[in-house]
Amino acid sequence: MEIKETKLARPEAMIFDMDGTLFKTETLLIPVFHKVFDRLREEGLYSGKTPPEELILGCLGMLLPEIWKRVIPNQSEAVHRRADELLLKFELEGLEQTATELYPQVPETLEALKRRGVRLFVASNGLEHYVKGVAGTHRIFPLFEGIFSAGEHQTATKVDLVKLLLDKHGVSRAWMVGDRSSDVEAGKKNGLTVIGCAYAGFGDGGELAGSDVLIHTFDELLQLYGEADEA
């Protein structure tokens, strides 16, 4: 654990990113990624090799239109939208058929925080049915007061998504917990403490610059919460 400020204020709520924070995304995404490009080739919408896996993993946390612009930049908008459809289809199938994983101690830590009275939320740039599907498959859905996704609310940035969540649920004092620069930005621009999750390793070395604390295992949140100052 790396603390960059002397003392944190205890939050009333914690807002979690999904991919790379709660969910070990590569356990689902890698096989799905290959299926998407196999189908695009079958449909005559794409030719050539499947892009490198590292490319899609490096895009986690981005909105889907931005992901496809980076992964297949020379393809049309129609191909990008078809890739959206296939990604969701294969992700939902994969959640039912594949042995996917949360990070260690995620359910236990969330349950312990909820017992201590912390309000729990998800804010993800993913598609609605995917984000809620992950939470449902791994039986953590009931722990959250709200699960917000860019796919459902059509927000242009995670900053906007988190602001919507805060306003809708009347939250004024929260920790933003995530693994990407978009999570840091969403937390800071909404006046929140940012807990950077340094265990996924999808981004570059500067991905979590600006976080108030870096954690290397999810259950470090319990210690942080216990040591935080009462508001």
Secondary structure as a PSIPRED ss2 file (coil, helix, strand):
# PSIPRED VFORMAT (PSIPRED V4.0)

   1 M C   1.000  0.000  0.000
   2 E E   0.000  0.000  1.000
   3 I E   0.000  0.000  1.000
   4 K C   1.000  0.000  0.000
   5 E C   1.000  0.000  0.000
   6 T C   1.000  0.000  0.000
   7 K C   1.000  0.000  0.000
   8 L C   1.000  0.000  0.000
   9 A E   0.000  0.000  1.000
  10 R C   1.000  0.000  0.000
  11 P C   1.000  0.000  0.000
  12 E C   1.000  0.000  0.000
  13 A E   0.000  0.000  1.000
  14 M E   0.000  0.000  1.000
  15 I E   0.000  0.000  1.000
  16 F E   0.000  0.000  1.000
  17 D C   1.000  0.000  0.000
  18 M C   1.000  0.000  0.000
  19 D E   0.000  0.000  1.000
  20 G C   1.000  0.000  0.000
  21 T C   1.000  0.000  0.000
  22 L C   1.000  0.000  0.000
  23 F E   0.000  0.000  1.000
  24 K E   0.000  0.000  1.000
  25 T C   1.000  0.000  0.000
  26 E H   0.000  1.000  0.000
  27 T H   0.000  1.000  0.000
  28 L H   0.000  1.000  0.000
  29 L H   0.000  1.000  0.000
  30 I H   0.000  1.000  0.000
  31 P H   0.000  1.000  0.000
  32 V H   0.000  1.000  0.000
  33 F H   0.000  1.000  0.000
  34 H H   0.000  1.000  0.000
  35 K H   0.000  1.000  0.000
  36 V H   0.000  1.000  0.000
  37 F H   0.000  1.000  0.000
  38 D H   0.000  1.000  0.000
  39 R H   0.000  1.000  0.000
  40 L H   0.000  1.000  0.000
  41 R H   0.000  1.000  0.000
  42 E H   0.000  1.000  0.000
  43 E C   1.000  0.000  0.000
  44 G C   1.000  0.000  0.000
  45 L C   1.000  0.000  0.000
  46 Y C   1.000  0.000  0.000
  47 S C   1.000  0.000  0.000
  48 G C   1.000  0.000  0.000
  49 K C   1.000  0.000  0.000
  50 T C   1.000  0.000  0.000
  51 P C   1.000  0.000  0.000
  52 P C   1.000  0.000  0.000
  53 E H   0.000  1.000  0.000
  54 E H   0.000  1.000  0.000
  55 L H   0.000  1.000  0.000
  56 I H   0.000  1.000  0.000
  57 L H   0.000  1.000  0.000
  58 G C   1.000  0.000  0.000
  59 C C   1.000  0.000  0.000
  60 L C   1.000  0.000  0.000
  61 G C   1.000  0.000  0.000
  62 M C   1.000  0.000  0.000
  63 L C   1.000  0.000  0.000
  64 L H   0.000  1.000  0.000
  65 P H   0.000  1.000  0.000
  66 E H   0.000  1.000  0.000
  67 I H   0.000  1.000  0.000
  68 W H   0.000  1.000  0.000
  69 K H   0.000  1.000  0.000
  70 R H   0.000  1.000  0.000
  71 V H   0.000  1.000  0.000
  72 I C   1.000  0.000  0.000
  73 P C   1.000  0.000  0.000
  74 N C   1.000  0.000  0.000
  75 Q C   1.000  0.000  0.000
  76 S C   1.000  0.000  0.000
  77 E H   0.000  1.000  0.000
  78 A H   0.000  1.000  0.000
  79 V H   0.000  1.000  0.000
  80 H H   0.000  1.000  0.000
  81 R H   0.000  1.000  0.000
  82 R H   0.000  1.000  0.000
  83 A H   0.000  1.000  0.000
  84 D H   0.000  1.000  0.000
  85 E H   0.000  1.000  0.000
  86 L H   0.000  1.000  0.000
  87 L H   0.000  1.000  0.000
  88 L H   0.000  1.000  0.000
  89 K H   0.000  1.000  0.000
  90 F H   0.000  1.000  0.000
  91 E H   0.000  1.000  0.000
  92 L H   0.000  1.000  0.000
  93 E H   0.000  1.000  0.000
  94 G H   0.000  1.000  0.000
  95 L H   0.000  1.000  0.000
  96 E H   0.000  1.000  0.000
  97 Q H   0.000  1.000  0.000
  98 T C   1.000  0.000  0.000
  99 A C   1.000  0.000  0.000
 100 T C   1.000  0.000  0.000
 101 E E   0.000  0.000  1.000
 102 L E   0.000  0.000  1.000
 103 Y C   1.000  0.000  0.000
 104 P C   1.000  0.000  0.000
 105 Q C   1.000  0.000  0.000
 106 V H   0.000  1.000  0.000
 107 P H   0.000  1.000  0.000
 108 E H   0.000  1.000  0.000
 109 T H   0.000  1.000  0.000
 110 L H   0.000  1.000  0.000
 111 E H   0.000  1.000  0.000
 112 A H   0.000  1.000  0.000
 113 L H   0.000  1.000  0.000
 114 K H   0.000  1.000  0.000
 115 R H   0.000  1.000  0.000
 116 R C   1.000  0.000  0.000
 117 G C   1.000  0.000  0.000
 118 V C   1.000  0.000  0.000
 119 R E   0.000  0.000  1.000
 120 L E   0.000  0.000  1.000
 121 F E   0.000  0.000  1.000
 122 V E   0.000  0.000  1.000
 123 A E   0.000  0.000  1.000
 124 S E   0.000  0.000  1.000
 125 N C   1.000  0.000  0.000
 126 G C   1.000  0.000  0.000
 127 L C   1.000  0.000  0.000
 128 E H   0.000  1.000  0.000
 129 H H   0.000  1.000  0.000
 130 Y H   0.000  1.000  0.000
 131 V H   0.000  1.000  0.000
 132 K H   0.000  1.000  0.000
 133 G H   0.000  1.000  0.000
 134 V H   0.000  1.000  0.000
 135 A H   0.000  1.000  0.000
 136 G H   0.000  1.000  0.000
 137 T H   0.000  1.000  0.000
 138 H C   1.000  0.000  0.000
 139 R C   1.000  0.000  0.000
 140 I C   1.000  0.000  0.000
 141 F H   0.000  1.000  0.000
 142 P H   0.000  1.000  0.000
 143 L H   0.000  1.000  0.000
 144 F C   1.000  0.000  0.000
 145 E C   1.000  0.000  0.000
 146 G E   0.000  0.000  1.000
 147 I E   0.000  0.000  1.000
 148 F E   0.000  0.000  1.000
 149 S E   0.000  0.000  1.000
 150 A H   0.000  1.000  0.000
 151 G H   0.000  1.000  0.000
 152 E H   0.000  1.000  0.000
 153 H H   0.000  1.000  0.000
 154 Q C   1.000  0.000  0.000
 155 T C   1.000  0.000  0.000
 156 A C   1.000  0.000  0.000
 157 T C   1.000  0.000  0.000
 158 K H   0.000  1.000  0.000
 159 V H   0.000  1.000  0.000
 160 D H   0.000  1.000  0.000
 161 L H   0.000  1.000  0.000
 162 V H   0.000  1.000  0.000
 163 K H   0.000  1.000  0.000
 164 L H   0.000  1.000  0.000
 165 L H   0.000  1.000  0.000
 166 L H   0.000  1.000  0.000
 167 D H   0.000  1.000  0.000
 168 K H   0.000  1.000  0.000
 169 H H   0.000  1.000  0.000
 170 G C   1.000  0.000  0.000
 171 V C   1.000  0.000  0.000
 172 S C   1.000  0.000  0.000
 173 R C   1.000  0.000  0.000
 174 A E   0.000  0.000  1.000
 175 W E   0.000  0.000  1.000
 176 M E   0.000  0.000  1.000
 177 V E   0.000  0.000  1.000
 178 G E   0.000  0.000  1.000
 179 D C   1.000  0.000  0.000
 180 R C   1.000  0.000  0.000
 181 S H   0.000  1.000  0.000
 182 S H   0.000  1.000  0.000
 183 D H   0.000  1.000  0.000
 184 V H   0.000  1.000  0.000
 185 E H   0.000  1.000  0.000
 186 A H   0.000  1.000  0.000
 187 G H   0.000  1.000  0.000
 188 K H   0.000  1.000  0.000
 189 K H   0.000  1.000  0.000
 190 N C   1.000  0.000  0.000
 191 G C   1.000  0.000  0.000
 192 L C   1.000  0.000  0.000
 193 T E   0.000  0.000  1.000
 194 V E   0.000  0.000  1.000
 195 I E   0.000  0.000  1.000
 196 G E   0.000  0.000  1.000
 197 C E   0.000  0.000  1.000
 198 A C   1.000  0.000  0.000
 199 Y C   1.000  0.000  0.000
 200 A C   1.000  0.000  0.000
 201 G C   1.000  0.000  0.000
 202 F C   1.000  0.000  0.000
 203 G C   1.000  0.000  0.000
 204 D C   1.000  0.000  0.000
 205 G C   1.000  0.000  0.000
 206 G C   1.000  0.000  0.000
 207 E C   1.000  0.000  0.000
 208 L C   1.000  0.000  0.000
 209 A C   1.000  0.000  0.000
 210 G C   1.000  0.000  0.000
 211 S C   1.000  0.000  0.000
 212 D C   1.000  0.000  0.000
 213 V E   0.000  0.000  1.000
 214 L E   0.000  0.000  1.000
 215 I E   0.000  0.000  1.000
 216 H C   1.000  0.000  0.000
 217 T C   1.000  0.000  0.000
 218 F C   1.000  0.000  0.000
 219 D C   1.000  0.000  0.000
 220 E H   0.000  1.000  0.000
 221 L H   0.000  1.000  0.000
 222 L H   0.000  1.000  0.000
 223 Q H   0.000  1.000  0.000
 224 L H   0.000  1.000  0.000
 225 Y H   0.000  1.000  0.000
 226 G H   0.000  1.000  0.000
 227 E H   0.000  1.000  0.000
 228 A C   1.000  0.000  0.000
 229 D E   0.000  0.000  1.000
 230 E C   1.000  0.000  0.000
 231 A C   1.000  0.000  0.000
